[in-house]
Amino acid sequence: MLTLFRFRPGWDRYLPLTVLAIAAFLRLFNLAYPGTLVFDETYYVKDAYSLLTHGVELSWTNNADASFIKGDTSGLLDTPSFIVHPPLGKWLIAIGLLVFGPGNPLGWRIVVALLGVAAVWLSMKCAEILFESKRWAAIAGFFFAIDGVGIVLSRTALLDQILGFFVILGFYFLLRDLKSKPSKRFLRPWLLLSALALGCATATKWSGLYFVAAFIAYVALVETNRNFQLHKKFERDTELEHNDKLPDRLWLVPSLVSAIKTFVLITIPVFVVYLLSWTGWFLSSNGYDRNWADTHKSSGLISYLPKSLQSLWQYHVEIYGFHTNLHDSHPYSANPLSWIFMLRPTSFFWDQKSSGCLFEAKGALCTSAITALGNPFIWWAAILAASVLIGSWFRTRDKTTTLIFLGIIGGYVPWLFLMNRTIFEFYVIAFEPWIIFILVAGLKAWKDHSDSPKLARGFILGFLWLCVLGSVFFYPIWSGIWEGYDFWKLHMWLPSWI
């Protein structure tokens, strides 16, 4: 990074690989620690094993965790379990269990970790398109590679990093579609790939639907604006008498048709992928609510569906009821308004022992902690950059800025309407790449408009080093490295971080 803005042209090819190597090391180093199920791993890892062996999530005995981490899966029962998330993410976690076995913590987390590394790579590819620069793309990837939220969520077998991978994959395909030539036909392969990725996101967690809605709205608005501009150009190029104008329907009708086409092109693949993710449930005989329609009668249009789909619909009604009524108190629940400020990070793991750690103080305990806390320098600087970009957008309506905020609209804004639910700050992983894009866009705009480019380069270089030092300092509480209790407390800059 020392000569980032003066690299020889041939060196650009090595920057993404270097960033990828950093991301891989920080996510794969000592991945098997802790050797116990962390936070919601207790649900997703055991559900993954159940899917792997029975094709559907079944219940476990109350004390199954202690035996499961030793490779003893006898706690799995044959009774169905009510699961509130779609199966795809757990099927992916199951790949690691298949390779390494259920008693190996590396197997629980390896797939999520690899998808976390891949998300860094995709973020760089997206940034390269957005900023038309390999070097700024490398900076974006570097910020993501060293940030704590991405590191912790990649080192833990939860669904959120899987969701984050699929939405940034969908965004990459969307950018490729927007760069391709406009098509009047239904043949838009990049948009189809984007829809398939969003279908995988939705089949991991329902919050993927927020991105589906945001992407549909954006593509429809882009095509509406294109039709409007063509309409105005035709008016200017056509000699009309008495300053007459062409009827608005000449651009409104094609725009409506384009919006319908976009809706169909995206929603149908999303629906197909989502439905396919439930294949194990369809093939089972003892999945939750699998035989509901055999003993209950549906009403309305649902009654015309096959019984298996009626049962699946009922299951989804119950899942929806669970999510809308989830108001249980939790010590680490966080109001979405505080997320981007990193005010209430989630503690995933905590353990103590008497000795054998870094910076050990005499008479003090050693602590091992894993906290989903972002690098404060990255997140707080992104807030400043966002305020500047938003102000600039109202003057320029810059398309790149709109795209940069698309992930915020799809991944963050909907949660602002669900403040009464029990939700957590680590959900930001789904839209973290766009937080990074905002920060990079702010740094790039400042450099491009600076009266002293040399000073700007020096400032950006200094900021990069500050972020590096911040990540080095916080890495112990991102990876669970044993450290003295007093040293751990030095990381708790705010009372709400404890």
C-alpha positions in Angstrom: 0.0 0.0 0.0 3.0 2.3 0.4 3.1 3.3 -3.2 -0.5 2.5 -4.0 -1.0 5.5 -6.3 2.3 5.0 -8.2 2.4 1.3 -9.0 3.8 0.2 -12.3 0.9 -0.8 -14.6 1.9 -4.5 -14.4 1.6 -4.6 -10.7 -2.1 -3.9 -10.7 -2.8 -7.6 -11.4 -1.2 -8.6 -8.1 -3.1 -6.2 -5.9 -6.4 -8.2 -5.9 -4.5 -11.4 -5.2 -2.7 -9.8 -2.3 -5.9 -8.5 -0.8 -7.5 -12.0 -1.3 -4.5 -13.6 0.5 -5.0 -11.2 3.5 -8.7 -11.9 3.6 -8.1 -15.7 3.5 -5.5 -15.6 6.3 -7.6 -13.5 8.6 -10.7 -15.8 8.1 -9.0 -19.2 8.0 -6.3 -18.8 10.7 -7.2 -21.1 13.6 -10.7 -21.5 12.3 -11.4 -24.6 14.4 -11.3 -22.4 17.5 -13.5 -22.3 19.6 -14.1 -26.0 19.7 -17.6 -25.5 20.8 -20.8 -24.3 19.1 -20.8 -20.5 19.1 -23.9 -18.4 19.4 -26.5 -19.6 16.8 -24.2 -22.3 15.5 -26.1 -24.5 18.0 -29.1 -24.3 15.6 -27.5 -24.0 12.1 -24.8 -26.6 12.4 -27.0 -29.3 13.9 -29.7 -28.5 11.4 -27.1 -28.9 8.7 -26.3 -32.3 10.0 -29.9 -33.3 10.1 -30.4 -32.1 6.5 -27.3 -34.1 5.5 -28.6 -37.3 7.0 -32.4 -37.0 6.7 -33.0 -34.3 4.1 -35.0 -32.2 6.6 -34.5 -30.5 9.9 -35.4 -32.7 12.9 -35.3 -32.1 16.6 -32.5 -32.7 19.0 -32.3 -33.6 22.7 -31.9 -30.7 25.1 -28.2 -31.5 25.9 -27.2 -32.4 22.4 -24.4 -29.8 22.1 -22.0 -31.4 24.5 -22.1 -34.7 22.7 -22.3 -33.2 19.2 -19.0 -31.3 19.5 -17.4 -34.7 20.2 -18.8 -36.2 17.1 -21.7 -38.1 18.9 -24.9 -37.4 17.0 -27.1 -39.7 19.0 -29.0 -36.7 20.2 -30.8 -36.4 16.9 -34.5 -37.4 17.2 -36.9 -38.5 14.5 -39.5 -35.8 15.3 -39.8 -32.7 13.1 -38.4 -29.3 14.2 -40.0 -25.9 13.6 -37.3 -24.0 11.7 -37.8 -20.3 10.8 -35.2 -20.0 8.0 -35.1 -21.6 4.6 -32.7 -24.5 4.1 -30.1 -23.4 1.5 -27.6 -21.9 3.9 -27.7 -25.0 6.1 -27.2 -27.2 3.1 -24.0 -25.3 2.3 -22.8 -25.7 5.9 -23.5 -29.4 5.5 -20.9 -29.6 2.8 -18.2 -29.0 5.4 -19.7 -31.6 7.7 -19.7 -34.1 4.9 -16.0 -33.5 4.3 -14.7 -33.1 7.8 -17.3 -34.9 9.9 -19.8 -33.4 12.5 -17.3 -33.4 15.4 -14.7 -31.1 13.6 -15.3 -27.4 14.2 -13.4 -26.7 11.0 -16.1 -28.6 9.1 -18.8 -26.4 10.7 -17.2 -23.2 9.5 -15.1 -23.8 6.4 -17.8 -23.2 3.8 -18.9 -19.9 5.4 -15.2 -18.8 5.7 -14.6 -19.6 2.0 -17.8 -17.7 1.0 -16.5 -14.8 3.2 -13.3 -14.7 1.2 -15.2 -14.9 -2.1 -17.4 -12.0 -0.9 -14.2 -9.9 -0.6 -13.2 -10.9 -4.2 -16.7 -10.0 -5.5 -16.6 -6.7 -3.7 -13.4 -5.9 -5.5 -14.9 -6.9 -8.9 -17.9 -4.7 -8.2 -15.7 -1.8 -7.1 -13.7 -2.1 -10.3 -16.9 -1.6 -12.3 -18.2 1.2 -10.1 -14.9 3.2 -9.9 -13.3 2.1 -13.2 -10.0 1.5 -11.3 -8.2 -1.6 -10.2 -6.4 0.3 -7.5 -9.5 1.8 -5.9 -11.1 -1.7 -6.2 -8.2 -3.1 -4.3 -8.6 -0.5 -1.6 -12.3 -1.4 -1.3 -11.4 -5.1 -1.0 -8.7 -4.3 1.5 -11.1 -2.5 3.8 -13.5 -5.4 3.6 -10.7 -7.9 4.1 -9.5 -6.4 7.4 -12.9 -5.4 8.9 -14.1 -7.2 12.0 -17.7 -7.8 11.0 -16.6 -9.6 7.8 -14.0 -11.5 9.7 -16.2 -12.7 12.6 -19.2 -13.6 10.4 -16.9 -15.5 8.1 -15.4 -17.5 11.0 -18.8 -18.5 12.4 -21.3 -20.9 10.9 -24.2 -18.5 10.8 -26.4 -17.8 7.8 -25.6 -14.1 7.5 -22.3 -14.3 5.6 -23.9 -16.7 3.2 -26.7 -14.2 2.6 -24.0 -11.5 2.2 -22.2 -13.6 -0.4 -25.2 -14.1 -2.5 -26.4 -10.5 -2.5 -23.0 -9.1 -3.5 -22.9 -11.9 -6.2 -26.3 -10.7 -7.4 -25.1 -7.1 -7.4 -22.0 -8.0 -9.5 -24.3 -9.6 -12.1 -26.6 -6.6 -12.0 -23.6 -4.3 -12.8 -22.7 -6.5 -15.7 -26.2 -6.3 -17.0 -26.3 -2.5 -16.7 -23.0 -2.3 -18.7 -24.3 -4.5 -21.5 -26.3 -3.2 -24.4 -30.0 -2.6 -23.7 -32.2 -5.4 -24.9 -35.8 -5.3 -25.9 -36.1 -9.0 -25.6 -36.4 -11.3 -22.6 -32.8 -12.5 -23.2 -30.8 -10.8 -20.5 -28.4 -13.4 -19.2 -26.7 -11.2 -16.6 -30.0 -10.1 -15.2 -31.0 -13.8 -15.0 -27.9 -14.7 -13.2 -28.5 -11.8 -10.8 -32.0 -13.2 -10.1 -30.7 -16.7 -9.5 -28.2 -15.3 -7.0 -31.0 -13.3 -5.3 -33.0 -16.5 -5.2 -30.2 -18.2 -3.4 -30.1 -15.2 -0.9 -33.8 -15.5 -0.3 -33.4 -19.3 0.1 -30.9 -18.6 2.9 -32.8 -15.9 4.8 -36.0 -14.1 3.9 -34.3 -10.7 4.2 -32.9 -11.5 0.7 -36.4 -10.4 -0.5 -35.5 -6.8 0.4 -32.7 -6.9 -2.1 -35.0 -8.4 -4.7 -37.4 -5.5 -4.3 -34.5 -3.0 -4.4 -33.0 -4.4 -7.5 -36.3 -4.7 -9.4 -37.1 -1.0 -8.5 -33.7 0.1 -9.6 -33.7 -1.7 -13.0 -37.3 -0.5 -13.6 -36.3 3.1 -12.9 -33.3 2.9 -15.1 -35.3 1.8 -18.0 -38.0 4.4 -17.3 -35.4 7.1 -17.3 -34.0 5.7 -20.6 -37.4 5.8 -22.2 -38.0 9.4 -20.9 -34.7 10.6 -22.2 -35.3 9.0 -25.6 -38.7 10.6 -25.6 -37.2 14.1 -25.0 -34.5 13.6 -27.6 -37.1 12.7 -30.2 -39.1 15.8 -29.3 -36.0 17.9 -29.7 -35.1 16.3 -33.0 -38.6 16.5 -34.4 -39.9 19.8 -35.7 -43.2 20.2 -33.9 -45.6 23.1 -34.6 -46.5 25.7 -31.9 -44.1 24.1 -29.4 -46.3 21.0 -29.2 -45.2 18.0 -27.1 -45.5 14.4 -27.8 -48.0 12.5 -25.7 -46.5 11.2 -22.4 -48.0 7.8 -23.1 -45.3 7.3 -25.7 -42.7 6.9 -22.9 -45.0 5.8 -20.1 -46.4 2.7 -21.8 -43.0 1.3 -22.8 -41.8 2.1 -19.3 -44.7 0.1 -17.8 -44.0 -2.8 -20.1 -40.3 -2.7 -19.2 -41.2 -2.7 -15.5 -43.4 -5.7 -15.9 -40.7 -7.5 -17.9 -38.1 -6.8 -15.2 -40.5 -8.0 -12.5 -41.0 -11.3 -14.4 -37.3 -11.7 -15.3 -36.3 -11.4 -11.7 -39.2 -12.9 -9.6 -39.7 -16.1 -11.5 -36.0 -17.3 -11.1 -36.1 -16.2 -7.5 -39.2 -18.2 -6.9 -37.9 -21.3 -8.7 -34.6 -21.3 -6.8 -36.4 -20.7 -3.5 -38.8 -23.6 -4.1 -36.0 -25.9 -5.2 -34.2 -25.2 -1.9 -37.1 -27.0 -0.1 -36.6 -30.2 -2.1 -35.5 -32.2 1.0 -38.7 -31.2 2.7 -40.8 -32.2 -0.3 -39.1 -35.6 -0.4 -39.4 -36.2 3.3 -42.4 -37.7 5.1 -41.7 -36.2 8.5 -40.7 -32.6 7.9 -42.5 -30.0 10.0 -46.1 -29.4 8.6 -45.2 -31.8 5.8 -48.6 -33.6 6.0 -50.6 -30.6 7.3 -52.9 -30.6 4.2 -53.9 -34.2 4.8 -55.7 -33.3 8.0 -56.7 -29.7 7.4 -58.7 -27.9 4.7 -57.4 -24.8 2.9 -59.5 -22.0 1.6 -59.3 -19.6 -1.3 -56.8 -20.0 -4.1 -54.5 -22.1 -1.9 -57.0 -24.9 -1.9 -56.4 -25.5 -5.7 -52.7 -26.2 -5.1 -51.3 -29.7 -4.6 -51.4 -30.8 -1.0 -47.6 -30.6 -0.6 -47.7 -26.9 -1.6 -50.7 -26.3 0.7 -48.6 -27.7 3.5 -45.6 -25.6 2.6 -47.8 -22.5 2.5 -49.1 -23.3 6.0 -45.5 -23.7 7.2 -44.6 -20.3 5.8 -47.6 -18.7 7.5 -46.3 -20.0 10.8 -42.8 -18.8 10.0 -44.1 -15.4 9.1 -46.0 -15.3 12.4 -42.9 -16.2 14.3 -40.9 -13.4 12.7 -43.5 -10.7 13.1 -44.0 -11.6 16.8 -40.4 -11.9 17.7 -40.1 -9.4 20.6 -38.2 -11.4 23.2 -35.6 -9.4 25.1 -31.9 -10.2 24.4 -28.9 -8.6 26.0 -27.3 -8.0 22.6 -30.3 -6.9 20.6 -29.6 -3.6 18.8 -31.8 -0.9 17.4 -31.1 -0.5 13.6 -30.5 3.2 14.0 -27.3 2.3 16.0 -26.0 -0.3 13.6 -23.8 1.8 11.4 -22.3 3.5 14.4 -21.2 0.1 15.8 -22.8 1.0 19.2 -24.0 -2.5 20.3 -21.9 -5.3 18.8 -22.9 -8.9 19.4 -20.8 -11.0 21.7 -20.5 -14.5 20.1 -18.2 -16.1 22.6 -16.6 -15.6 26.0 -14.3 -17.8 28.1 -11.7 -17.3 30.9 -8.8 -19.2 32.4 -6.2 -18.6 35.0 -3.1 -18.2 32.8 -1.4 -18.7 29.4 -2.3 -15.7 27.3 -1.0 -12.5 25.7 -0.3 -9.5 27.9 -1.1 -11.5 31.0 -1.2 -9.5 34.2 -0.2 -11.0 37.6 -3.3 -12.2 39.5 -5.7 -11.4 36.6 -7.6 -13.9 34.5 -7.0 -14.6 30.8 -9.9 -13.9 28.5 -11.0 -15.3 25.1 -13.7 -13.3 23.4 -15.3 -13.1 20.0 -17.2 -9.9 19.3 -18.8 -9.0 16.0 -17.4 -5.4 16.1 -16.4 -3.6 12.9 -13.2 -1.6 12.6 -14.3 1.7 14.1 -12.1 3.7 11.8 -13.7 2.2 8.7 -17.3 2.4 9.9 -17.1 5.9 11.4 -15.3 7.3 8.4 -17.9 5.7 6.1 -20.6 7.7 8.0 -18.8 10.9 7.2 -18.4 9.9 3.6 -22.1 9.0 3.3 -23.2 12.4 4.5 -21.0 14.1 1.9 -22.2 11.8 -0.9 -25.8 12.2 0.0 -25.5 16.0 -0.2 -23.7 15.7 -3.5 -26.3 13.4 -4.9 -29.1 15.8 -4.5 -27.2 18.2 -6.7 -25.9 15.8 -9.3 -28.2 12.7 -9.3 -24.9 10.8 -10.0 -25.7 7.2 -11.2 -22.7 5.7 -9.5 -23.7 7.1 -6.1 -27.2 5.7 -6.6 -25.8 2.3 -7.3 -23.5 2.6 -4.2 -26.5 3.2 -2.0 -28.6 0.5 -3.6 -27.3 -2.1 -1.1 -28.1 0.2 1.8 -31.7 0.6 0.5 -32.1 -3.1 0.2 -30.1 -4.3 3.2 -30.6 -1.6 5.8 -33.6 0.7 5.3 -36.2 -2.1 5.7 -34.9 -2.9 9.2 -35.7 0.7 10.2 -39.4 -0.3 10.0 -38.8 -3.3 12.2 -37.3 -1.7 15.3 -39.7 -3.5 17.7 -38.3 -6.9 16.6 -35.4 -8.7 18.3 -32.6 -8.0 15.8 -28.8 -7.8 16.0 -26.1 -5.5 14.8 -24.3 -8.3 12.9 -27.0 -8.2 10.3 -25.0 -5.4 8.7 -22.8 -8.1 7.0 -25.5 -8.3 4.3 -24.8 -4.7 3.2 -21.3 -4.2 4.4 -19.8 -4.1 0.9 -21.9 -1.0 0.1 -20.6 0.6 3.3 -17.1 0.0 1.9 -18.1 1.4 -1.5 -19.4 4.6 0.2 -16.1 5.0 2.1 -14.0 4.5 -1.1 -16.2 6.8 -3.1 -15.7 9.5 -0.5 -12.0 9.1 -0.5 -11.8 9.0 -4.3 -13.9 12.1 -4.6 -11.8 14.0 -2.1 -8.6 13.0 -3.9 -10.0 13.8 -7.4 -11.1 17.3 -6.3 -8.2 18.1 -4.0 -6.0 21.2 -4.7 -3.0 19.2 -3.5 -3.0 15.6 -4.9 0.2 14.8 -3.0 -1.4 15.8 0.3 -4.5 13.8 -0.5 -2.4 10.7 -1.3 -0.6 11.1 2.0 -3.8 11.5 3.9 -5.3 8.4 2.3 -2.1 6.4 2.9 -2.1 7.5 6.6 -5.8 6.5 6.9 -5.1 3.1 5.4 -2.3 2.5 8.0 -4.7 3.7 10.8 -7.2 1.1 9.7 -4.5 -1.6 9.6 -3.4 -0.7 13.1 -7.0 -0.8 14.2 -7.5 -4.2 12.8 -4.3 -5.5 14.3 -5.4 -4.2 17.7 -9.0 -5.6 17.5 -8.1 -9.0 15.8 -7.8 -10.8 19.2 -11.5 -10.1 20.0 -12.5 -11.1 16.4 -10.8 -14.5 16.5 -10.8 -15.4 20.2 -7.1 -15.1 20.8 -6.4 -15.5 24.6 -5.4 -12.2 26.1 -5.2 -10.7 29.6 -8.5 -9.4 30.9 -7.1 -5.8 31.3 -5.9 -5.9 27.7 -9.4 -7.1 26.6 -10.9 -4.1 28.5 -8.7 -1.8 26.4 -10.8 -2.8 23.4 -14.0 -1.8 25.0 -14.0 1.9 24.0 -17.7 2.3 24.7 -19.7 0.9 27.7 -22.2 -0.5 25.2 -19.5 -2.7 23.7 -19.4 -4.8 26.9 
